[in-house]
Amino acid sequence: MSEWWTYRPADLLMFAPRTYWRLFELQNQALWPMPLLTTLVFLAVGLGLLRRNDTALRAGIAALALCWALVAWSFHLQRYAPINPVATVSAGVFAVQALGLLALAGSGGLRTTAHPLRCEIGLGLLAWALLLYPLHALVAGRSLVQAEVFGFAPDPTAIGSLGLLLCADAKGRFARGLLGALQGVAVAWCVVSAATLWTMASQQGWVPLIAAVIALAVRWHWPHPWDRRPTGIASRR
């Protein structure tokens, strides 16, 4: 028997990479044409956010909650768990994230951010998840039927969520803390997914990691207005 240090990360995979990509083909075939309709809905949300429409923001976050719930049930439990038992844990995380997004959408302190550039970068991430992420299948030499689609596959859903949440400010301790926690879960999934993809020897692992870094950098550079500490005389009292 080989010593443990002779194993590579890929040796620990419980499934072949082609089996993993096949999951998205099955997902798309089972749910078509819902992915197309979801893309159109979130493009409309993005147009509303360009006009700083708070109703579009709340509706988009509520619809985002449904996407996380769908990914938890249809992808993680029904398709991913049979080849990877750990997927039951990620299904639970996605379900909790869905509940958190619903709570955030219903909170009274949610509004479109006052930072125009932060919102524009957020919308760029959302557009990336909606329109460009499915094309990674073609870049990697796979068929477009295996594309990862926003709202139905975990990675573009997490990236699009980071973008949409960057467009939001939340007033009040509960809403502000919830918004930060939801962003943290999306970032954490991007990191986990990057590690999984690298283990499968897929260069696509850089994509969710880059999205997470962008979201964290923007969040640090343009914090929510109520996150700022008092300055000047008031801070010394």
Secondary structure, DSSP 4 states (H G I P E B T S, - for coil): ---GGG--GGGG-SS-HHHHHHHHHHHHHHHTTHHHHHHHHHHHHHHHHHTT-HHHHHHHHHHHHHHHHHIIIIIIIIIITTT-TTHHHHHHHHHHHHHHHHHHHH-TTEEE-S-HHHHHHHHHHHHIIIIIGGGHHHHTT--GGG---BTTBHHHHHHHHHHHHHTEEE-SHHHHHHHHHHHHHHHHHHHHHHHHHHHTT-GGGHHHHHHHHHHHHHHHHS--GGGSPP-THHHH-
